[in-house]
């Protein structure tokens, strides 16, 4: 059985998203990045708001359906 890969919903220029990417890399934790374009309002879509009701990044999915 393989461990679930962490998903990081991120915006490249964000300093807070950088901190999460840096931590995961330093701890050698595999993760998948899902880039959102905040200027295009991708964090304000209904689909993303179902994940994070306040529409903010970074959002981390630590296992299917469990978000930080």
C-alpha positions in Angstrom: 0.0 0.0 0.0 1.4 3.4 -1.0 0.9 6.5 1.1 -1.3 9.2 -0.3 0.6 12.1 -1.9 0.1 15.4 -0.3 -1.5 18.0 -2.6 -0.6 21.6 -2.3 -2.9 24.2 -3.8 -0.6 27.1 -4.4 0.1 30.4 -6.1 3.7 30.6 -7.2 4.5 34.2 -6.2 3.0 33.7 -2.7 5.5 33.8 0.2 3.2 31.6 2.3 3.0 29.0 -0.4 6.8 29.1 -0.8 7.2 28.3 2.9 5.0 25.2 2.6 6.9 24.0 -0.5 10.2 24.6 1.2 9.1 22.7 4.3 7.9 19.7 2.3 11.1 19.6 0.3 13.3 19.9 3.4 11.4 17.1 5.1 11.6 15.1 1.8 7.9 14.6 1.8 6.5 13.9 -1.7 3.8 16.3 -2.9 1.9 17.4 -5.9 1.4 21.1 -6.6 -1.8 22.4 -8.1 -1.2 25.9 -9.2 -4.0 28.4 -9.0 -4.0 31.8 -10.7 -5.3 34.2 -8.1 -5.4 37.1 -10.6 -7.9 35.1 -12.7 -10.0 34.3 -9.6 -9.3 30.6 -9.6 -9.4 30.5 -5.8 -12.9 32.0 -5.8 -14.5 29.2 -7.9 -17.2 27.0 -6.5 -15.0 24.0 -7.0 -12.1 25.5 -4.9 -14.5 26.9 -2.3 -15.8 23.4 -1.7 -12.2 22.6 -0.7 -11.5 25.8 1.2 -14.5 27.9 2.0 -12.5 31.1 2.5 -10.8 30.7 -0.9 -7.2 31.2 0.3 -3.9 29.5 -0.5 -1.9 27.7 0.5 -4.3 24.9 1.0 -2.9 21.4 1.7 -4.7 18.1 1.2 -3.0 15.7 3.6 -5.2 12.8 2.6 -8.2 12.5 0.3 -10.9 14.9 1.6 -8.8 16.2 4.5 -7.6 19.8 4.1 -5.5 22.2 6.1 
